[in-house]
Amino acid sequence: MGRQFFLVASITAMANLAALAAVVGVAWSRGYLERERVLAAAAAFRGELSLSQPATIVVTTAPAEVVPSAEQIARNDAADAIRRAELERRERETEHAWQQLEMRQLAILKQKEEFDAARRRNAKEIEARESAAGDSGWDKQVDLIGQAKPKTAKELLLKMSDPEVAKVFMQLESRKVGKIIEQCKTPEERTWIGRILDQLHNSDAARAEATGADNAPTPGA
């Protein structure tokens, strides 16, 4: 009797296991045994979740497009405005820097022009002073020759160029020039004084010709 009961119980248990395995297979194939559903069912059994409330299912697909809120749009607009303002500020600074550079270049050019003008004025002043000093020195030299004795005057004139000697003779008195000529006694000195007299003659002839041309009557007058 006991053995038959054990056999019947074993058969019943095996049938129940087979039925349970079939139920598990169906549940697995239909997704009833997913972790989220199992947790939701357990919570329902514990009274933490109503069976009528749908279980939360985690979406594993790609997230839907997020539509920005009005606050996010406002923040984006504010950020864009800040970037535009910063860009405009940098452009203004760059333009100001170029203007400053152009102003400095113009100032440098103006200073250079003023420096060149001052240098030219200084050069002219120096030239004028040197010319005045040269004229003064020449006049002193002519006076020295005029006051010297004829022989000494001749020695001084021999150290000068022919045009300079001719210029001195033109400034000295005729009597003084004659006495200097009398001191020229050697052939070299006579050759020298001959050249000077020729220059004086040519110079006088040129001046006379020029004066005659100026005084000539104008044709048809």
C-alpha positions in Angstrom: 0.0 0.0 0.0 2.7 2.5 0.9 4.7 1.5 -2.1 1.7 2.2 -4.4 1.2 5.6 -2.8 4.9 6.5 -3.3 4.6 5.5 -7.0 1.4 7.5 -7.5 3.1 10.5 -5.8 6.2 10.2 -7.9 4.1 10.1 -11.1 2.1 13.1 -10.0 5.2 15.1 -9.2 6.7 14.2 -12.5 3.5 15.3 -14.3 3.6 18.6 -12.3 7.2 19.2 -13.2 6.4 18.6 -16.9 3.5 21.0 -16.7 5.7 23.5 -14.9 8.4 23.1 -17.6 5.8 23.7 -20.3 4.5 26.8 -18.6 8.1 28.1 -18.1 8.8 27.5 -21.8 5.7 29.3 -22.9 6.4 32.2 -20.5 10.0 32.4 -21.7 9.0 32.4 -25.3 6.5 35.2 -24.7 8.9 37.3 -22.6 7.1 36.8 -19.3 10.4 35.9 -17.6 12.3 39.1 -18.5 13.9 40.7 -15.4 11.7 43.8 -15.4 8.4 41.8 -15.6 9.6 39.3 -12.9 10.5 42.2 -10.6 7.2 43.9 -11.3 5.3 40.6 -10.5 7.3 40.2 -7.3 6.4 43.7 -6.3 2.8 43.1 -7.0 2.8 40.0 -4.9 4.4 42.0 -2.1 1.7 44.7 -2.4 4.2 47.3 -3.6 2.7 47.6 -7.1 -0.9 47.2 -8.2 -1.5 44.4 -10.7 -3.6 46.8 -12.7 -0.7 49.3 -13.0 1.5 48.6 -16.1 5.0 47.6 -15.3 7.8 50.0 -16.3 9.7 48.6 -19.2 13.2 49.9 -19.9 13.4 50.9 -23.6 16.6 49.5 -25.1 16.1 51.1 -28.5 17.6 54.4 -29.5 16.3 57.4 -27.4 13.7 59.6 -29.0 14.7 63.1 -30.1 14.8 65.5 -27.1 12.9 68.7 -27.8 14.6 71.6 -26.0 12.5 73.4 -23.5 11.8 77.2 -23.5 14.4 77.6 -20.8 17.0 75.8 -22.8 16.2 77.8 -25.9 16.6 81.0 -23.8 20.0 79.9 -22.5 21.1 79.1 -26.0 20.0 82.5 -27.3 21.8 84.2 -24.4 25.0 82.2 -25.2 24.7 83.2 -28.9 24.2 86.8 -27.9 27.3 86.7 -25.7 29.4 85.2 -28.5 28.3 87.8 -31.0 29.0 90.6 -28.5 32.5 89.2 -27.9 33.1 88.9 -31.7 32.0 92.5 -32.2 34.2 93.7 -29.3 37.3 91.9 -30.8 36.5 93.4 -34.3 36.3 96.9 -32.7 39.6 96.4 -30.9 41.3 95.2 -34.1 40.0 98.2 -36.0 41.1 100.6 -33.2 44.6 99.0 -33.2 44.9 99.5 -37.0 43.8 103.2 -36.6 46.5 103.7 -33.9 49.1 102.1 -36.2 48.2 104.3 -39.1 48.3 107.4 -36.8 51.8 106.4 -35.6 53.0 105.9 -39.1 51.7 109.3 -40.1 53.4 110.9 -37.1 56.7 109.2 -38.0 56.5 110.4 -41.6 55.8 113.9 -40.4 58.7 113.8 -38.0 61.0 112.6 -40.8 59.8 115.4 -43.1 60.5 117.9 -40.4 63.9 116.4 -39.7 64.8 116.5 -43.4 63.7 120.1 -43.7 65.7 121.1 -40.6 68.7 119.3 -41.9 68.5 121.1 -45.2 68.1 124.5 -43.4 71.1 123.6 -41.3 73.2 122.7 -44.3 72.3 126.0 -46.0 73.2 127.9 -42.9 76.5 126.2 -42.7 77.2 126.8 -46.3 76.4 130.5 -45.9 78.6 130.8 -42.9 81.5 129.1 -44.7 81.0 131.2 -47.7 81.0 134.4 -45.6 84.0 133.2 -43.7 85.7 132.4 -47.1 84.9 135.8 -48.4 86.2 137.4 -45.2 89.4 135.3 -45.4 89.9 136.3 -49.1 89.5 140.0 -48.4 92.1 139.7 -45.6 94.5 137.9 -48.0 94.0 140.6 -50.6 94.7 143.3 -48.0 97.8 141.5 -46.9 99.2 141.3 -50.4 98.3 144.9 -51.0 100.2 146.1 -47.9 103.2 143.8 -48.5 106.3 144.9 -50.4 106.2 144.1 -54.1 108.8 141.3 -53.8 106.9 139.7 -50.8 103.6 140.1 -52.6 105.1 138.3 -55.7 106.2 135.4 -53.5 102.7 135.2 -52.0 101.1 135.3 -55.4 103.3 132.5 -56.8 101.7 130.1 -54.3 98.2 130.8 -55.7 96.5 129.5 -58.8 96.4 131.7 -62.0 92.7 132.5 -61.7 93.2 133.6 -58.0 96.2 135.8 -59.0 94.1 137.4 -61.7 91.3 138.0 -59.2 93.8 139.6 -56.8 95.2 141.9 -59.5 91.6 143.0 -60.3 91.2 144.1 -56.7 94.6 145.8 -56.2 95.5 149.3 -57.4 97.2 149.5 -60.8 100.3 151.0 -59.3 100.7 148.1 -56.9 100.1 145.6 -59.7 102.8 147.3 -61.8 105.4 147.1 -59.0 104.7 143.4 -58.6 105.1 142.8 -62.3 108.5 144.6 -62.1 109.7 141.9 -59.6 109.2 139.1 -62.2 112.8 138.9 -63.6 113.5 135.2 -64.2 112.2 133.5 -67.4 109.8 131.3 -65.3 108.4 134.4 -63.5 107.9 136.3 -66.8 106.1 133.3 -68.2 103.9 133.1 -65.2 103.1 136.8 -65.1 102.4 136.7 -68.9 99.7 134.1 -68.3 98.2 136.2 -65.6 98.1 139.3 -67.9 96.6 137.3 -70.7 93.8 136.2 -68.4 93.2 139.8 -67.3 93.1 140.9 -71.0 90.7 138.2 -72.0 88.5 139.0 -69.0 88.5 142.7 -69.8 87.7 141.9 -73.5 84.8 139.7 -72.4 83.4 142.3 -70.1 83.7 145.0 -72.8 82.0 142.8 -75.3 79.2 142.1 -72.8 78.8 145.8 -72.0 78.7 146.7 -75.7 76.0 144.1 -76.3 74.0 145.5 -73.4 74.4 149.1 -74.7 73.7 148.2 -78.4 70.5 149.8 -79.7 67.6 147.6 -80.2 66.8 147.0 -83.9 63.8 149.1 -85.0 64.1 151.4 -82.0 
